[in-house]
Amino acid sequence: MPRKGGAAPLAFGRCIPTDENKASKNMHARIVFPSDDSAINSVSADAANAPVEYFSLQGVRVTRPAAGQVVIRRQGADATKVVF
């Protein structure tokens, strides 16, 4: 849909009944874009604040690793093998 002057018309075929006599009114809408920079350029996550998850070497989630157990520790996009 091409934009002209920051606005784009929105057309749809829907009538809304306004009373019990089945009278209706047409609905019109207009979308206004504040600027050409309305897209998201990048998304970053703070890995330090991501929750930590533990998995066994078979890939099964472990809620409470036992002392001395070898597990995979995942936090955000980082995964390391550790002895708990």
C-alpha positions as protocol buffer text, in pm:
chain_id: "A"
residue {
  index: 1
  type: MET
  ca { x: 0 y: 0 z: 0 }
}
residue {
  index: 2
  type: PRO
  ca { x: 172 y: 325 z: -107 }
}
residue {
  index: 3
  type: ARG
  ca { x: 191 y: 604 z: 145 }
}
residue {
  index: 4
  type: LYS
  ca { x: 122 y: 968 z: 61 }
}
residue {
  index: 5
  type: GLY
  ca { x: 213 y: 1238 z: 307 }
}
residue {
  index: 6
  type: GLY
  ca { x: 260 y: 992 z: 591 }
}
residue {
  index: 7
  type: ALA
  ca { x: -95 y: 853 z: 572 }
}
residue {
  index: 8
  type: ALA
  ca { x: -239 y: 539 z: 418 }
}
residue {
  index: 9
  type: PRO
  ca { x: -612 y: 482 z: 365 }
}
residue {
  index: 10
  type: LEU
  ca { x: -757 y: 159 z: 502 }
}
residue {
  index: 11
  type: ALA
  ca { x: -1057 y: 18 z: 320 }
}
residue {
  index: 12
  type: PHE
  ca { x: -1271 y: -269 z: 442 }
}
residue {
  index: 13
  type: GLY
  ca { x: -1621 y: -393 z: 370 }
}
residue {
  index: 14
  type: ARG
  ca { x: -1778 y: -399 z: 714 }
}
residue {
  index: 15
  type: CYS
  ca { x: -2097 y: -232 z: 835 }
}
residue {
  index: 16
  type: ILE
  ca { x: -2176 y: -208 z: 1204 }
}
residue {
  index: 17
  type: PRO
  ca { x: -2544 y: -233 z: 1314 }
}
residue {
  index: 18
  type: THR
  ca { x: -2629 y: 67 z: 1532 }
}
residue {
  index: 19
  type: ASP
  ca { x: -2974 y: -36 z: 1660 }
}
residue {
  index: 20
  type: GLU
  ca { x: -3235 y: -312 z: 1660 }
}
residue {
  index: 21
  type: ASN
  ca { x: -3377 y: -189 z: 1325 }
}
residue {
  index: 22
  type: LYS
  ca { x: -3061 y: -317 z: 1157 }
}
residue {
  index: 23
  type: ALA
  ca { x: -2960 y: 33 z: 1054 }
}
residue {
  index: 24
  type: SER
  ca { x: -2590 y: 50 z: 992 }
}
residue {
  index: 25
  type: LYS
  ca { x: -2315 y: 298 z: 939 }
}
residue {
  index: 26
  type: ASN
  ca { x: -2005 y: 266 z: 726 }
}
residue {
  index: 27
  type: MET
  ca { x: -1672 y: 254 z: 904 }
}
residue {
  index: 28
  type: HIS
  ca { x: -1367 y: 432 z: 762 }
}
residue {
  index: 29
  type: ALA
  ca { x: -1015 y: 436 z: 897 }
}
residue {
  index: 30
  type: ARG
  ca { x: -685 y: 603 z: 817 }
}
residue {
  index: 31
  type: ILE
  ca { x: -340 y: 494 z: 933 }
}
residue {
  index: 32
  type: VAL
  ca { x: -87 y: 773 z: 992 }
}
residue {
  index: 33
  type: PHE
  ca { x: 285 y: 696 z: 1001 }
}
residue {
  index: 34
  type: PRO
  ca { x: 481 y: 955 z: 1203 }
}
residue {
  index: 35
  type: SER
  ca { x: 800 y: 918 z: 998 }
}
residue {
  index: 36
  type: ASP
  ca { x: 982 y: 687 z: 758 }
}
residue {
  index: 37
  type: ASP
  ca { x: 1185 y: 547 z: 1051 }
}
residue {
  index: 38
  type: SER
  ca { x: 901 y: 334 z: 1186 }
}
residue {
  index: 39
  type: ALA
  ca { x: 1082 y: -1 z: 1152 }
}
residue {
  index: 40
  type: ILE
  ca { x: 1289 y: -175 z: 1419 }
}
residue {
  index: 41
  type: ASN
  ca { x: 1652 y: -186 z: 1311 }
}
residue {
  index: 42
  type: SER
  ca { x: 1788 y: -425 z: 1573 }
}
residue {
  index: 43
  type: VAL
  ca { x: 1699 y: -609 z: 1890 }
}
residue {
  index: 44
  type: SER
  ca { x: 1947 y: -689 z: 2162 }
}
residue {
  index: 45
  type: ALA
  ca { x: 1904 y: -890 z: 2479 }
}
residue {
  index: 46
  type: ASP
  ca { x: 2106 y: -850 z: 2793 }
}
residue {
  index: 47
  type: ALA
  ca { x: 2245 y: -1202 z: 2848 }
}
residue {
  index: 48
  type: ALA
  ca { x: 2349 y: -1115 z: 3203 }
}
residue {
  index: 49
  type: ASN
  ca { x: 1981 y: -1073 z: 3298 }
}
residue {
  index: 50
  type: ALA
  ca { x: 1858 y: -1383 z: 3112 }
}
residue {
  index: 51
  type: PRO
  ca { x: 1737 y: -1673 z: 3328 }
}
residue {
  index: 52
  type: VAL
  ca { x: 1980 y: -1962 z: 3383 }
}
residue {
  index: 53
  type: GLU
  ca { x: 1869 y: -2309 z: 3273 }
}
residue {
  index: 54
  type: TYR
  ca { x: 2044 y: -2642 z: 3334 }
}
residue {
  index: 55
  type: PHE
  ca { x: 2032 y: -2952 z: 3112 }
}
residue {
  index: 56
  type: SER
  ca { x: 2176 y: -3301 z: 3144 }
}
residue {
  index: 57
  type: LEU
  ca { x: 2422 y: -3422 z: 2881 }
}
residue {
  index: 58
  type: GLN
  ca { x: 2126 y: -3602 z: 2721 }
}
residue {
  index: 59
  type: GLY
  ca { x: 1942 y: -3270 z: 2681 }
}
residue {
  index: 60
  type: VAL
  ca { x: 1687 y: -3320 z: 2958 }
}
residue {
  index: 61
  type: ARG
  ca { x: 1611 y: -3009 z: 3164 }
}
residue {
  index: 62
  type: VAL
  ca { x: 1742 y: -3033 z: 3521 }
}
residue {
  index: 63
  type: THR
  ca { x: 1570 y: -2811 z: 3779 }
}
residue {
  index: 64
  type: ARG
  ca { x: 1820 y: -2870 z: 4063 }
}
residue {
  index: 65
  type: PRO
  ca { x: 2155 y: -3017 z: 3961 }
}
residue {
  index: 66
  type: ALA
  ca { x: 2320 y: -3239 z: 4224 }
}
residue {
  index: 67
  type: ALA
  ca { x: 2664 y: -3156 z: 4359 }
}
residue {
  index: 68
  type: GLY
  ca { x: 2930 y: -3297 z: 4125 }
}
residue {
  index: 69
  type: GLN
  ca { x: 2684 y: -3346 z: 3837 }
}
residue {
  index: 70
  type: VAL
  ca { x: 2805 y: -3243 z: 3490 }
}
residue {
  index: 71
  type: VAL
  ca { x: 2540 y: -3024 z: 3329 }
}
residue {
  index: 72
  type: ILE
  ca { x: 2499 y: -2779 z: 3043 }
}
residue {
  index: 73
  type: ARG
  ca { x: 2434 y: -2427 z: 3174 }
}
residue {
  index: 74
  type: ARG
  ca { x: 2243 y: -2200 z: 2934 }
}
residue {
  index: 75
  type: GLN
  ca { x: 2194 y: -1829 z: 2992 }
}
residue {
  index: 76
  type: GLY
  ca { x: 2058 y: -1633 z: 2698 }
}
residue {
  index: 77
  type: ALA
  ca { x: 2246 y: -1745 z: 2385 }
}
residue {
  index: 78
  type: ASP
  ca { x: 2549 y: -1875 z: 2581 }
}
residue {
  index: 79
  type: ALA
  ca { x: 2582 y: -2241 z: 2678 }
}
residue {
  index: 80
  type: THR
  ca { x: 2869 y: -2397 z: 2875 }
}
residue {
  index: 81
  type: LYS
  ca { x: 2937 y: -2738 z: 3024 }
}
residue {
  index: 82
  type: VAL
  ca { x: 2998 y: -2713 z: 3399 }
}
residue {
  index: 83
  type: VAL
  ca { x: 3037 y: -2934 z: 3705 }
}
residue {
  index: 84
  type: PHE
  ca { x: 2775 y: -2822 z: 3953 }
}
